[in-house]
Amino acid sequence: MKALPLQNDPAPPAPVHVAIIMDGNGRWAQAHKLPRTAGHQRGAQAVKTVVQSAADAGVSYLTLYGFSSENWNRPSDEVNDLMGLLRYYLRSEVKFLKERGVRLRIIGERDRLAPDIVSLISDSEGQTAHNRALTLTIALSYGGRMEITTAARRLAGDVAAGLIRPEDIDEEAFSRHLFTSGLPDPDLLIRTSGEKRISNFLLWQLAYAEFVFVDTLWPDFSAGDFENAIREYQLRERRYGTTSG
């Protein structure tokens, strides 16, 4: 996809945090008369493209929706294939991340993942913990409602233990109990494949994000597509509930 032309005036700064719902792997495979696994494999290559594009654009945080809580309900063969791909890329792509100064974080229900995958995640996070060029967060076995429920349960436990008072609970305290604690809220959400919904992703954190929906299927998502989404974001006026004048 050809990038939009640059404006004559200096461009506004890039978003600090970009979140992406990577959608369309299955439809890409179907359109190419290939098994769904081929779509997921091609989608993993698109991840590398967007990681490099985000770093080049000056984005500091990139969060990708990799596998939702609801995805466990997919056919077992497809889930097993996805877990196999996850194992492969956790082993093979740490070098790519380290070379580019990318820190990896994984959020979601780790207890639903196989023990060897949890070990690979911990190892990958440890190897990249000191990288500062870009923080890449991948949501695995993740659901926004589940995350909010978990945070509420943790806060209730703190109250019951006498660690905090109910009146101490505010938005900041709640945010500290989310999986994304320590990350700024996304400035921009991109969803591929033409769908226009957020599918239980970062429900709390996306309160004031700008949304960009693109028709491109995720395996075909290019550096140009990412640049166009950034440019569209830069043209918007963010008011956070206030007026512009």
N, C-alpha and C positions, 0 to 999 in steps of 0.2 A: 504493500500500500504506500503510495507516494505521500511524503510528509507535507503538511501545510507550509506555505512560505512564511519565513520569519517576518515579524513586523519591523518597521523602521525604528520605532521607539524601543528602548531597552526593555527586554521581556521581564515581567514580574518574576520573582523567585519561584523555583520549582517547589512542589509540595514537599514537606518534610517527610511525611509518611503516606505511602501508597498501599492500598489493599486491593487484592485482585481475586475475584471468583473465576477460577479457571474452568470454563464450561465448554463442552462440545467435543470432547475426545471420542465419545461413542458415535456421534453423528459423523465426525470426520472419517472414522473407520468404515462406517456403513457406506458413506458416499464413495469411498475408494475400494469397496468390496473386500475389506480386510477384517480380520478379527478385532474385537474391541481392544485386546491387549496392544495391538499395533497403534491404536489411537493414543493409548496411555504412554507408550514408548515415545511417540512423536511429541506428545505433550510435555514429557520430561525434557526434551531438547528445547522446547519453547521456554521452559523455566530458566535455562542457562542464558538464553537470549535476553529475557527480561531482567535478570539479575545484572547482567552487564549494562543493559540500557539504563536501568535505575541508577547504577553507580555513575555512568557517564553524565546523566542528567542532574546529578547533585542531590538525589534523593538519599535520605539518611536511613529510612526504615521502609522495608518492603515486607508485607504480610500476605501470604498466599493460602487460599482455602484448598487444602490438598485432599482431605478425606473427612466427610461429615459423619456425625453420629448415625444419621439415617442411612449412610452408605453401607453399613453393616447388613442391611436388609437386601442388598443385591445378591444375585446368584453366587453360591459359594465358590464356584470356579473363578468368577471374575474377582471376587475379594481375594482369593488366594494368589491370583496373578498380580494384583495390585500390591499385596504384601511382599511378593517376590521382587517386584520392581523396586519397592521401597528399600528392601535389604540391599539390592544391587547398587542403588544410587547413594545410599548412606556409606557404602564401602568405597565407591569409586569417585565420588565427587568432592570429597573433603579437600583433596589437593587443589581442585579448581577454586574452592572457596578461600583456602588459605593464600593462594597466589594473588587473589584479588582483595584480600583484606576484609572478607565477609565473615561476620559472626552469625552462627546458626542458632536459632532457638526453635524448639518444638513445643506447641501448646495443645492441650486436649486431654482426654482420658487415657493416660498411658497404661493404666491397669487392664485395659481391654486389648492391648497389643501383646504380641508374643514376647516372652522374656528376652530372646536374642535380639529382637528389634529394639526393645527398651535399652539394652546394653549398647547397641550400635548408636542409638540416639545420644546417650550419655557420653560416649566416646567422641562423637562428632562435635557435640556442644563443647566438650572440654578442649578439643584440639583447636577450636576457633574462638574460644572465649575472649582472647585478648585482641581480636581484630576490631578495627574501628571504622573502616571505610563505609560499611553498610551493615545494618542488622537485618538479616533475613529470618523472618518468623514463618513457620509452616504450621498450619492448623491441621492436626491429625486426630481422628476420632473426636471431632469437635462439634459442639452445638451451642449456639448463643444462649438459648433458654437454659440449658444444662449449666453453662458457665455462671449465669446470673443466680440460679438456684443454689449452686455450690457456694458462691460468695455469700449469699444470704445465710446459708447454714453455718458457714464459718463465723460470720458476725454474731449469729445467735449463740454459738458456742462460746465466743469471747464474752458475751453479756452474761451467760449462765455461769461462767467461771469467775466473774467479777473483774475481768480485765478491762472492760469498758462499760460505760453507762449507755442506755438506749439513746439518750440525747446527744451522745458523742458521734452517732452515726450520721455522716453526711456524704455527699458525693465523693469527696476525696477518700474518705475511709472505705467506702464501698469499692472504689476503683482499685485500692491497694489489695483487695481480696480476689480480684479477677486474675485469670491466667495471664493477661497482658500487663500485669503490674510492672511499672518501670518503663513502659512504652508510651509515647504520646499517642493521642487519638488520631486515627487516619484523617488526612485532609482530603483525600481522593479515593473513591472506590471505583474500580473498573470491573465490569462484567462482560465476558465475551459470549458469543454465540447468538446474540439477539434477544435473549431472555431479559426481562426487566423486573427482577425481584432480588432480594438479598438472601433468601434461603437460609435463614437462621444463622447468619454469619455476623459476628461482632455487633449484636443488637444494641448493646450499651454504648460501645465506642463510636458507632457511626452517626451519632446524634446530629452532628453538624458537618458531616462530610459532604463533599460534592460527588454526585454520581455521574459516571459516563458509561453508557451502554453501547457496545460495538457489535456489529453483526458477524465479525470474523470468528470462526471456530478456533478454540484455543491452540490446537497444533499448528495453525497457520499464523498465529499472532506474531508479528514481527517487530523489529526495532522501530520501524516507521509507524506502526499502530500505536506503540507506546508513546512515541514522541507526539503524535496527534492528540492523544488523550491528555498529555501534559499541557499542550498548547490550549486545548479547550478549557482545561481547569484555569489556566492563567488568564483567560478572557473573562472569567466570571468574577462577580463582585460578592465577596463573602461578608455577610452582615451579622451573622450570629444572633438573629432576632431583632436587630436594631434597624433603623432607617438609613438610607444611603445619603441623605442630605443634611 
